Amino acid sequence: LVDDEFADGGGEALVAELSRRRPELRLVGISANAEGNARLRAAGAHATCEKKDFAQIGEVLASLIT
């Protein structure tokens, strides 16, 4: 799980770096808004969840299991 906002920069930079270094990881982005989730997806997150919908995080995680 990667948050969209950190004190020292956006979570999309972390997602991009993790995707580059460890492409086998299944990354889930968490943001308070759709724009943040879009940035996380564009950076390589496999799924996202808005913070207001965090009660459904189990479903989001389950969607990544193949």
N, C-alpha and C positions, 0 to 999 in steps of 0.2 A: 504494500500500500504506500503510495506516495502522495503527499499533500501538494496542492498547487502553489502554496505560498510559504516561503521560508524567510527568515530575517535577512539572509544574505543572497537571496535570489529566488527565481521561480523554480518550481518543481519540474517544469518541463526540461530544464537543463539536466537534472538528475535522471529523469526518465531516459533522455537521449543517451546519456553516458552509460547507464546500466544496460540499455538495449544494445549499445555498441560492444560493451565488454562482455556481457552475459546474455547473448540472444536467446538462450533457452528459458530465461526467466519469464514468467507471466506477470506483467505489471498492471496494477490497478491504480488509477488516479482518483483522488478525492478532492473536490472543490466545492466552494459555496455557491458557484454559479456555472451556467452552461458554457460561458466563454472560457473559464478556467479548465473545464473538462475538455473542451475542444482543443485547447493548447496541449493538454496532456496526451490526448489521442494522437494529435499531429506529431508529437515528439516520440511516439512509439508505445504508449499505454495500450494494452489489449482490451481494457474495459475501464469504465469510469462510474462513479457514483456521486451524486450531489450530497452534500453534508445533511441537508434536510431530509434525505431519503436513506440515511445510514442504517435504518432498521432493516433495509433490504440488502445489506452488504453480503449476507449469506447466499442470497440468490445470485448476486453478481459474481461472487467467487465460484459458485457451483457452475456457472455458465462457462467458466474457463477450463473445466475438466472435460477432457475428450475421451 
